[in-house]
């Protein structure tokens, strides 16, 4: 038996071990927990000193679990679901509208109107701390990597509870200068049509686009909107993006000849046990009202969507 048997009851130590294991080391754990590399290193060293045993070997290639570390990690994996459930139930029973909310939002969605809305919520509820975590990756709401997630998806996970904030339309956008000089800008769909494709698309060229433009070709592929938008601005071609993102680009123009398409809706999601927590419920209602007010920015209000 290890000398410090209280170690296995210390949830902070168990959480630390899980983070290091799941995120590939100290650097990954630091990013996930929103602290510095040095902070994680200090916490680990302090936990090992308190236990009087090493959890990891320090090797040139990185950390390697010791036998004791493996015992602690196995224990952490077993008790984690119950501890997270307990945390969620305690949050639900809190009476004050206070405490942290870990929120994950795709960076492309955080525009000025949404930032202003979140600032208004923070001003109205000064005891609530908004913690922005993660990016486009689907953080695990069951493991409380986040409390609330705003996600663009047609199929939200069935194990989560949420509501659809808004539908969306998408269209093709191009540099205003490039469009003015191209036949496409004059409504001629038969000429050369270069596009910036996304790696996430089911096919390099969308079927509807090929049906309209027989000479469409992929000029480049991108992983995210930021890269694609820079390539479009440089005149490499056009790309399909959500209306809400395209319309705020001052140097880009909607390619009207190709019309609008339906796009994935935006959802707000949480763990079912957290849906009645006062601070979670308050922010969900606030964001729902925001997206209702701003719906005209996400969907076409005429019957031009395909």
Secondary structure, 3 states (H helix, E strand, C coil): CCCCHHHHHCHHHHHHHHHHHHCCCHHHHHHHHCCCHHHHHHHHHHHHHHHCCCCEEEECCEEEECHHHHHHHHHHHHHHHHHHHHHHHHHHCCCCCCEEEEEEECHHHCCHHHHHHHHHHHHHCCCEEEEECCCCCCCCCCCCCCCEEEEECCCCCCCEEEEEEEEEEEEEEEEHHHHHHCCHHHCCCCCCEEEEEECCCCCCCCHHHHHHCCCEEEEEEECCHHHHHHHHHCCCCEEEEEHHHHCCCCCEEECHHHCEEEEEEEEEEEEHHHCCCHHHHHHHHHHHHHHHHCHHHCCCCCCCEC
